Amino acid sequence: MKRLASVYTIIGALLIVTVFALWWRSSPFTPSSSAPSLAEAIGAPAPDFALPALDGEITRLSELRGRKIVLNFWASWCGPCRAEMPDLESAYQRYREKLTLLGINLAEEPKTIRRFLEEVRVSYPMLLDAQGDVARAYGVIAQPATYWIDEQGQIVYRKFGAYTRSELEESIRAFLALAPTPPQAHRHHATAPLRHGDLGEKYFTETELAQLGLEIDPSRVPYLADLDLERLQLGCPIHDCIPSIDGPQFETVVEADAWLKPDDLVVSVTHNGVTKAYPVKILNWHEIVNDDFNGAPLVITYCPLCNSSLVFARPAVNGRLLAFGVSGRLYKSDLVMYDRQTGSFWSQIEGRAIMGPLAGTELESLPMEIVPWRVWKEHFSLSFVLSRPTIYTAVGGAPALRRPEAERDSRSRSPGGPQIIDPSTGMTAPEGDFLRDYDVDPYYYYKANSLDTFGTPFNDRRLGAKTTIWGLVLNGAAKAYLPEAVAEWGALNDELSGEPILVLWESERETVKFFTRRLEHRTLSFNRRDGQMIDTETQSIWSTDGEAISGALQGAKLRQLSGIPTFWFAWLAFYPQTELFAR
């Protein structure tokens, strides 16, 4: 602990926020004491209800006894709900004779629902839970939420979060075939059985829970049954000892070029029409950035010990957007995040909640790149770069400090310097007010020691422990790719867990990308010819962003998959049965 404490810098005392506790008690979607818990819902009788549709027709659940039923709780403001609806509609059209699919809207006005359904056209029945009574009865704490109910009226499985198309298809087939195991709901694990217990320092103490305003019994904490508790360690003494960036500010490429060196790495994220860069020299000190991309809330994460970077969509729980912080714990040397709304712990590399009220829930991961600054600024010269936080930046769950009146005019103190905006005042921050010396890498000696895995066992001889690979997980199967080996091929036609994939070396941006090779009802193969990527079936030419730019398939797009850059030892710790593509 002393060793890591020398790396981590503890910031000032966290301001205590009690508003959440008051809101939690009054929220219309907060499970009541009589509602089933996340663990108890599995195998329990499905609570009966009678709900109206938009046309006023009443549907009573008990009258559907003898049918297999899928309940999908949703809201129009929920991005993941919108994303999975076309797949639900497709499944409804194919399986409507064998199961009943019901959408249940969460307490929105009928006119809002009608307007939404004009954009997202679905034909399966939509019911209105106007007061949130049904959501409370089912213990719905995140949206979307999907419950699978058998012919006897028992809940056989549930998932919080959106299904991918392949997950939904597999789940329905298993559900209809009466498979002995529940439908697959997670990328990495087919089921998520839970245990409960007092975990001591491995979870928040009573003092920490009080500081965070969370009402959780620390002696009955739910956690994943497959969690290796020996590998869950206290990394630094208190939560938020590494402060997340909660009020990120950005600057132009020209401004960032004054302090970023050509080979400095940045995490590049393009989403919802926006591209941003997050310098690793900032992420070394903060690890988490809670951000927003044109109304799409994301969390950008980086673990210096594992050299792993992942980007996730931030879901809403009980209508309240999750914000993430550093828990102070490590799992297999990897960052363990926590969300400030429920107190759940999240494994970064796995992207799932491993402990707390949301245990078993998965985050939706999004594609990202990690590239040198000299490369990024050439391709995204009009985009924005995360600014170095100042003492007036909201970090670590605390609100931003207001700048004293005497320091409001920062321009006179830093003429020509980066213009970093303080959201509380609208003024720029002076150079001397940066939270850290971001030119210093606090992990320099750790990264230079190829044998130090921070206590995680490593005895594999295929690659060095701190060789950076790109990993991919599909339907529970994992594979690692050495970037140099992918670069030799340029375009690699591969397959993982039955899914044909394209592993692409993006030479201009010096990074690895993953795509599915399925395009509607055909599977494509690709090769490099004269510097261009061409599919062998139609001879169409494709960009490195997975779009056909000429030929018979012009305009078609491949679905990009979320790869994970990380050290080899860390990937092996989480996926010991992984395949490896190397030279």
N, C-alpha and C positions, 0 to 999 in steps of 0.2 A: 504494500500500500504506500509506504514511504517513497518507493521508487516512482510510482505513478504520480504521487502528490508533488514530486519535484517537477513534473511535467505540466501538470494542470495548475492554473492560477485561479485562486478563489476570489471571486468578486464580493462586493459589499452585500449586506443583509438583504434578503428578498422581502419586498413589501407584501403583506398578507392581504389577499383578496377574498372577501367573504360573499360577494354578490352571487357567485355560482351556486353556493349551497342554498341560498334563498330561492334562486331560480329553479334548481333541481326539484325542490319540494313542490313548487307550483306548476311545473311544466305539465301540459296535458298529456304528454307521451311518457312520463315517468312511470315505470312499473309500480303498481301498488303492492302492498305487502302480501296480498292474496294472489298476485300474478306469478306464474311459474318462472323460476330463475332460468338462466341460460342452460344449465345442466339439467334441471328438472323438466324442461320442455320436451326433451327427447323421450319418447315412450309414454308421454302423458296424454290424456284425452284432449282433443282439440276443443277449446271453449266454443260453445254454440253462439251464434249471433243471427240477427235479422237486419240486413242493411238494404237501403234503397239504391237503385241505379239512377242514372241521370234522368231517365224517363219516369221515375217513381216506382217502378216494379220492385217488389221486395224479394230478396234471396235469403233463405234460411239455410244455414249450413247443415243442420240435422236432417233436412229433407233430401240431402244429397248422399246420405249414408248408402254404402254399397258401391260408390264411385271412388276412384283415386282422384285426389284434389290437390291442386297447387295454389297456394295463396301468395300473392306478391304485393307487399305493402310499398307504396311509392308516393312521391310528391313531385309537382312540376318544377320546383326549385332545385331538385336533386339531380345533378349532372349524371352520376352513374345510373340512376333510374332511367333517364332518357336514353343513355347509351345501350342498355340491354333490351329496351322495349321492342325494337325491330326483330331481335332474335326470339323474344317471347312470342311475338306475333307469328313468326315463321313456324315455331314449334306448335303453336295453337292450331294452325292450319293443317299441319301434318298429323297431329295426334289428338284432335278434338273428339274423335269417336272413342278414344281409350281413356282419356282423363279430362277433368274439368279444371280450367285455368281461370282464376278470378283475380282481377286487379283491385286493390283496396286503397283508395286515396286517403291521405292523412290530413283531414280537417281543412280542406281548401274550399273556397266558394265554387258553386257549380259553374259560374261564368268563367272562372279561371281555368277550371278543368276542361270545359268545352273549347276554350281558346287554345289550350295546350294540345288537345287531341286533334285539332284542325291541322296542326303542324306535324305531330307524330301520330300518324294514322294507324290505329290498331283496332281490331274488331272483337277481341275477347271482352267479356263483360267487365265493366268498371263499377265498383260499389263505393258508396260514400260513407266514410267513418267520420262524420261531422264533428263529434265531440272527442274523438280519440279513444272511445271506450274499448273498442276491439283491439286497438294497438296496445293499450294497457293490459288487457286480458292475456295477450300473447307475449307480453314482455318485450315488445319491439323497442330496441334502443338505438338502431341505426337504420338508415335507408340506402338502398332498397333492402327489404327483408323478405326472404322466401321460405315458406313452410310447406313441407310435404306430408300429406295426410292420407293414411291408407283407408281401405274399405270399412274397417271397424271404427274409424273416427279417431285414430291415434296419430300423434305427430311422430313420424319416423325419422325426420331430419329437418334441419333449418340452416339457413346461411344468411349472415349479414354482409351486404356488399353485392356488387353486380357479378353476374355470371359472364364468362366469355362464351362465345358460340359453341366451342368444342366442349367446355364444361357442362353447359346446359344440355347438349345432345347426349352426352354420356350419362348425366344424371337422370334424364327422362328414360333412357333405355334401361338403366338399372332399376329404376322405379317401376316400370311396367313389367319387367321380367322377374320381379320379386327376387332380386339378387340378395344374397345373404348379408352383404355389406351395404351401408347407406350410400346414397348417390354421392359421387365425388364433388366436393365443394371447394377444395383448395388446390393451388398449383402444386404444392409440395407434399401434401398428405391427404389420403383419401378420407380419413375421418379425424376428428379432433376430440377424443374423449378427455374429460377433465377430472382433476382431483382438487381437493380443498385441504388447506392446512395452514399452520403458522410457520412462516418461512424465515422468521427472524430478520437479519440484515439483508437477506436476499430481496425482500420487498420493503416498501415504506414502513417506517415505524409509526407508532401513534403520534409522536411529535411531528414527523414529517406530514402525515395526513392532516393534522390540525393546521399546520402552516399552509397547506395547499387548499384548505377548505373542503376536504373530501370526507364523506361519511362512509367509511369502509371498515369492517371488522377485520383487523390484521390477523386474527387467529383463524379466520375462515376464508383465506384468499384462494380463489379459483386459479388453477394453472394447468397447462397441458400435461397430460399423463406421460407423454414421450419426452418431456423436458429433462435434460441431463443437469440436475441441480448442482452437481459437483463443478460444472463448467460455468455456472452463474456466480460471478464474483463481484465483490465491492471494489470498484475501480478508484473512485474518489469519495471523500467522506460525506458529501451532501448532494442532494439533487440540485441541478442547475449550477454545479461547480464549474462546468463549462457552459457559458451562457449562449443559448440559442439566439439568433437574430430574428426578432419578431416585428421590427419596423424597418425592413431593408430600404436603403436608398441607393440610387443608381446614378452613374455618370456616363459621359460619352466615351467613345474609344480614344479620342484625342486626349481627354483628361486622364484616362486610365493609363495611357501609354507613358505618362510621366513617371509612373512608379512601378509598372509591370515590366519585367525583363522578357526578352524574346522567348526563352525556353520555359518560363513560368507556366505551369499547367492551369487550365481553367475547365470547369464543368460547364458544358454548353447544353442549354435546354431550349427547345423550340416547341411551343404548344399554343394552340388557340390563336395563331397568327402573331405570336410574340417570340422573339429570341433574346435570351439573356445569358451572360457569362458570370460564373461564380469562381473567382480565383481561389485556388487551393491554399495559397498563403493566408487567406482569410478563413477558409474552412478549417484549417489546422487548429485555429483558436476557438472556433464556435461550433463546428460540426453539423449544425442544423440551421436552416433558413426557412421560416414560415413566410410564403410569398403568395402572390396572386397574379394570374396571367389572364388579363381581360375578363375577370369574373370567374375564372377557373382557379380555385385555391390549390396550391401545390406545396409540398415540403421537399426541399433539396437537402440531402444528407450525405455526409462524408465521414468515414472512420479512418483516422490516420494510422491506427495500429494495423488495420487490414488493407489499407489503401483501396477501400471499397466505396464507390459512389452510386447512390440510387435515388431516383426521384419518384415520389408517390403523389397520387391525388389525395387531398385531405377530405375525408368524408364528414358528413354531418351526423351527429348522434342526438336524438331527441330535438332535432331542429337547431342544434348548436354546433358550429363548425369546430372540429378538433384542431388544436394547436399543440405542437410537439416541443419537448424539451429533452435535455440529457438527464437520464435517471441517476447517473453516478455508478451504474452497474455495467459489467461487461459479460457477454455470453460468448464463450469460445474466442475470447479476445476481441470480439466485435461490439460495436456500439449498441447499447440498449436504450431506445428512446422511451419516453412516457408521454401520454397525452394528458393535458391539464384539466380536461373535462371529466374523465372517468377514472384516472389514475392507473390505466392499463399500461403494462410494459410491452414494448414491441421490439422484436429482433430485426435489426436493419437488413442483414443479408437475406433473411427468409421473408421479410415483409409481412410478418404476421404477429398478432398479439399472443404473447406466450404466458401472460400472467395478468390477473386483474379482471374486472367486470366484462371486458371484451375478449377474453382469452379464446383463441380459435378463429378470430376474425382476421381476414386478410385485407391488406391494402392493395389498391390497383397501382401497379408499377408502370412507369412511362419511359420511353426510350430517351437516352441522353448520350452525350459524347464527352470524352475528356481529352483535350487537345492542347498543344502549346499555344501560348498567347500570339506568337508571330503568325500562326496559321489562322487562328480564330479572327483576328482583327482584319485580315485580308478578305475573308468571306462575309463578315458581318460588320462592316465598317459603320453602318448606320444604326446598329443595335446598341444595347446598353450593358454596362458592367457594374456588378455589385461594388458599392463604395466601401471603404474601410470604416467600420463603425466608430463613432465618437462617444464621448461620455453622455451625449444627448440622444443617443439611439436607443430605442426600446429593445432590451435584451433580457434573456433569462426569465421571462414571464413578468417582469416588472415594467411599469409604464415609463415612457421616456421622460427624462428630466427636462425641466424648462430652463432655458438659458437665462442667466441673470441679465438684468437690463444693461449693465455695464459691458457685457460681452456680446450684445446683440449684433453689432456691426463687425462681422468676422472678416469682411473683405480687406479691411485695413491691416489685419494681422497676418493674412496669407495671400498677398497680391500675386495673381497669376497661378495660384495653386488650384487643386481640384475643387470644384464647387459642390460640396456635399450638403444636401438640404436637410435641415432639422424639421421634421413634420410638425412639431409643436409650435414652432415660431415662424417657419417659412424662411429662416435665415440660414446662411451657410456656416459650416463648422470650421474653426481654426485648426491649422495643422497640428498644434500641440495638444489637441484634445482627443487624439485617437486612443481607443481603449487598450490597444496592444502595439508592440513594435512588430508590424506585419512583415518586415523584412527578415525577421528571425524565425527559423524553423525549429520549434521546440522538440521535434522528433528526428532531428538530423542524425544523432548518434544511434538511435534505435533503427532507423532505416538503413544505416550503413553497416549494421551488424547482421549479416545474413543468417545467423544461427538463432537470433533472439525472436521467438514467436510469442512472447509475453505469457509463457506458461502453457500454451496449447501444444500438446504432443504432436511431433512431426517426425516421421521416419521413412518418408517416400523419397526415392532416388531418381525419379523421372525428371524432376525439375528442382531448382533451388527453392527453398521455402519462400523467399520473397521475390520470386519471378512473377511478374504481373501477367495474368491471363484474363480472357473474357469468358465468362460462364453463361450458360443458358439452361433453363429448366422448363420442360414441357411435360405435362401429365405425369409428374412424379419422377421423370428421368432427367439426369443431369449430364452435361458434357462441357468440358473446358477446351478452349482454343488458344494456342500460343499465337500471339499477333504476328510474329515473324513467319510462322508457317502459313498462316492465312495470306500474308502478303505475297508469298511465293506463288500461290495459286491465283490470287486476284479475286476470282469468283469460285466458291466451293459449293457444289451441289451435294448436300448431305441430308440425313434423315435422323430424327430423334423421336423416339416413342411413336413411331409410325407416321410422324408428320414430316413431309418433305420441306426442307428449309434451305435457304440461300445464306451462306456466310460470306460476307463481302468485305474486302479490304478497300477502304476509302483512302486512296493514296494522297489525294490533295489535302485531306484533313487528318491523315495519319491515324486512323481509328478503324475499329471493327464494327460492322453492322449486321443485323440479322433480319431476315424476312421469311415469311412463309412462301413456298413456291406454288401453292394452290391459288388458282385464279378462277373463281366460279366453279365450273365442272371440269377443269383441265389442270394438269400439273405440268409446270414448265421446267426446263433445264437451261442453264446459262453458261456462257463462256466468254472469255475476253478475246477480242479480235481488233488489232490495230488501235488499242487503247479504248475501245468501246465495249460495253456489255450488251450481248445479243442473246436472245432466247433461240434455241435450236428448233423450236416448233414452228415459229412464224417469221423468224429472222428480224423481228422488231428490235429496235435499239432502245435501251433503257438507261435512265440516269442512275447515279449512285444513291438517289433518294427513293428508288423503287418505282419510278414512273416511266411508262413507255413514252418516249418522245418522238418516235416516228415508226412507221410500219403499220401492219394490220391491227395491232393492239394499241395504237396511239391513244393516250389519255388514260389507259388502265393503270391501276396502282396496286402494288403488292402491300400486304399488311406487314408493318414493321413490328418486330418482336423486341422485348426489353432484355438486353444483355446486361451482364454485371461485370465490371472490371474490378479485380481484387487480387491480392497475393494468393499464390498457389496453396500455401499452408492453410489459409482461411477457408478457401473453397473446399479443400479436402476435409476440414473439420466439420463442415455442414453436410457435405455430400461425399462420404468416403467411397461410395461405389461409382463415382463419376468416371465417364470415359474421358480420354484426353486425345486431342488432335495436336500433334507436334511434328517436328521435322522427321 
